[in-house]
Amino acid sequence: MPAEPVSQPLPTITRTTGCVLLAPLLAAVLFVSLPRGMSWQRVAQDAGHGLVFAGVAFVLLLMTRPPAGAAVRPPATYLRVLAAACVIGVLTE
């Protein structure tokens, strides 16, 4: 019988690395604009926002460290990161 795969905790990144990763994601939302000539272009641009903010949430999650002595982040951390990504999304729209 094959061995059960062992899950590894997510790595952490420094704040500097996180900011370097967040900058192009947020710049894509703020400065990239597709021509508004056709409705499918508008829909494609709007759909891209969800992917960008999923990336923002993931980078924010990697920037948070697990509590001392814990191998994984508690569920409350995931909720805080999701809330932070939503707030950033609202502020950029």
Secondary structure, DSSP 4 states (H G I P E B T S, - for coil): -PPPPPPPPPP---HHHHHHHHHHHHHHHHH----SSSHHHHHHHHHHHHHHHHHHHHHHHHHSPPPTT-SS--HHHHHHHHHHHHHHHHHH-
